[in-house]
Amino acid sequence: MSDTSETILLVEDNPSDVALTQRALQRVCITSRLVVVEDGQEALDYLFGSGMHAGRDISQLPGLVLLDLKLPKVDGLEVLRRIRANKRTRRLPVIVLTSSKEEQDVAAAYDLGANSYIRKQVDFAQFDAAMKLVGAYWQGLNEPPPKVRSQ
Amino acid sequence: MRTIATRFLLPFGVVAILFSIFIFRETYVTSQYHANDRIGQQAAMAMEFNLAIREYVSETMHPIVQKIVGKEDYIPEMMSPMFVSQSVFEKVQKRFPGYIVRFISDNPRNPANQASPQELRAIDYFRRNPTVSQKTEQIQINGQRYVAQFKARRMKAECLRCHGDPKDAPAALVKQYGVTGGFHREVGDVAGLDTVAIPVEAVVLAMASETSWKQMIMAMWLAFLFGLIIIAFHLVVSRRLSAMARHIREIAATSEISRMTPLEMDERDEIDVLSVAFDKLFEQLRTMQTSLEQRVQERTADLARANDGLKQEITERQRAEEALRQSEEKFRSIVESSPAAMHFYRLESDSRLVLTGTNPAAERISSGGHQNLVGKTIEEVFPNLRDTQVLELHRKVARGDLGPQAFEMPYKDERVFGFYDVRVFRTGPGIIASILVDITERKQAEQELRAYSHRLALATEAAVMGVWEWDVLANAVTWDDRMFEMYGIPSTETMTYQRWAEMMHAEDVTQVERQLRRAVTEKKAGYFNFRIIRGNDGAVRHIQAAASVIADERGQVTNVVGVNFDITGRKLAEEEIRKLNTELEQRVADRTIQLAAANRELESFAYSVSHDLTAPLRGIDGWSLALMEDYSERLDERARQYLGRIRAETQRMAQLIDDLLKLSRVTRAEMRTNPVDMTGLAESIALRLQEDLPHRQLEFVIQPGLGDQGDERLLRIALTNLLGNAVKFTSKRPAARIEFGLTHVKDRPAYFVRDNGAGFDMAFAKKLFGAFQRMHRASEFPGTGIGLATVQRIIQRHGGRIWAEAQVNQGATFYFTLDEAS
């Protein structure tokens, strides 16, 4: 088993965005494994080992979550709230990656404990640059949070 | 009876005799003193002669004779002072027998000079008192009195030759006198006494003869003086007093006034008689004075009483006069100040009524005045009354044919115009007063009231308004016809408060009665609404009533008057309106809910737009870029250009969406009004703009100290747009100057943002604030044309206004105000 801290969980419903994100991450030489879930419910299932991800070793948490806000089923802010509400996942670094520039979204994300809020620029060159910085920062520079010991 | 003369002269005679004896005795004693004095003087003189003679012998004769006879010889007749003086005085004694002048000693040379016992006592005295050398005393010699003067002779040193040791003495001396007598003396010892004695009798006798003459003459003088005094006393005092006493006695004998008893007259001298008479007289006088004083007092009291009566009479008269004067004054002032015009006439014998006087009010009612008419007849005073009943009436009253008259009359001539209440009455025979009260105003008021009542009746009829009046005390209610119509009962019915209350809707009675009671209590007008059950058809009618309370001068409510309106029609209309209003409100509420839903929908739409519309754009851009990067060797230059175009348009589309969202947010955002530091806001924006464009030379001039009320977040967006535009449109200038401040436009404060940039043509100014409206080509100045629309939306949301002034290439100025309403 590879170290799950190397895993990046991308929560994104738009396949084009998924592909472009993957491309961008590859281009900036991020070696981490990219797990993609397409809606909020799946993201929660993945993290808490339920639903379609039932039976997954949930002790293996991703090193970083890239979370879109506008998602089918359960929206991004609710996902974030659940992550922070759970003792085990509450330290998980979560970066909100969205095209919304609404102030209320930014405020809500930070209120719920997002570690960062990055806007998806239409200009893909800028998106590329942003991804590069994210990878460098969160996987190189940033000290990952200690794991929460279960029980 | 004794007389004053006997009583006075007897003692006086005795005193005079005693006085004479005293004088004679004094004269005698004095003459004795004089005699002694003279004897003393004679003795002293004899002594001095004696001494002088001896001095001469011892000092002058003795030395000369001694020279002549030789030292041892001694001739006493010439050389002894004692001998010589003795000899001289022996001769003197022959002329003045009795006179004794001699020198004696206790141890004399001549035994004749042996001292008598009296003289020895004197020597003894001198020896005991060495400082005393002279002494005078009276002595008895052979039964005769003498005055003797003794002078002590004390031994001196030069005398010792003849009086000391006899061996030293001249031989002749010793031979003559022996060695005993006169020797063995010592210096200072009393050798002997010079004695002069003169017999007193001889001198006294000589003097006595002289004195008796003097005494005789004095006695004669005294007798003469006493005689004179007695005669003078008799003439001056005694005789007159006797005469007065005699007269008083005569009066006493005849008159009762004196009340002197004859007994009292006897055995009294004149002065007693006089004094008794005087006492009696004085007593009588005092009695008389007392009675006089009493009479004076009685008289004074009488006078005072008379005076008081007089005074009272005068005061009463004055009071009566004052009362009369005041009464007159009162009536005069009543007449003078009376608002009623008064004319006074006198009926002459030719039955003319002549004006005798007027009061000021009479002057006032006539334009020309009546004063100058005094003396004229009543026809001349009121020319237009000539030949009317009025004048005849005046005459009849003056004659006494009629009592006081009262009537009203209109009158008009060139002097007087008006309607008058006239009173005519007689004040004396042939004298009348005519009082005219101007009631023109009252008459006019009555006329106006009639007109007003008429108009009111018309008005109430036209307004379908019922009028009612309630006499509270009599509990009588008066209705007009309209009221009866309104309540649907015949106008023949008698109305009372109770009847009215019965017709009222049962639910309204309590409230209306309470309101009415309050109006009466507070004496204020009241307005009530109530329902009645109409009498003729039983229909419920809505009545609006007004009541006005009338109170008498004591504040007692006497009447309540008011009106009634049938407002049933209005009530129904109001009901209708209220129903419509409720419906309308409901509709508004429904619409508001719909609008809120729409707004929410719009928000959700905007959110979707921001998210879902940009996602494909990002895809287009991303895949275009991927195509360019991954297949660049297979694409020619033109294909790459096309891809570039696709990406540029995508960016532009994204920008448009972004700006539209901003505009939508500005419209939707909730306003939070707070104090805003406009200067600080502008400065922070300017700083950020300069930081974003470090290569640009930007000069910001921002007025300090500006503050206002507004939503800071929205104002920041607006100012960012305005200042950002200014920066953008000055990009072709080497030095941009951008100003922000507050100025006054048409006396109203307005903020402005001014630049020295490209400006614009004012012909297009109207389009300036429309969305997607642009003044410049995108190639010159990029932009979506939404910024100023956003600014305008923000300013409008603040209740302000925005406008711009510009010239092409001359820069532009944007003005805006906040909250124009204030």
Interface residues (C-beta under 8 A of the other chain):
Chain A: N14 S16 D17 L20 R23 L69 K70 T98 S99 S100 K101 E102 K120 Q121 V122 D123 F124 A125 F127
Chain B: Y607 S608 S610 H611 D612 T614 A615 P616 L617 R618 G619 D621 G622 W623 S624 L625 A626 R647 T650 Q651 M653 A654 D658 L661 R665
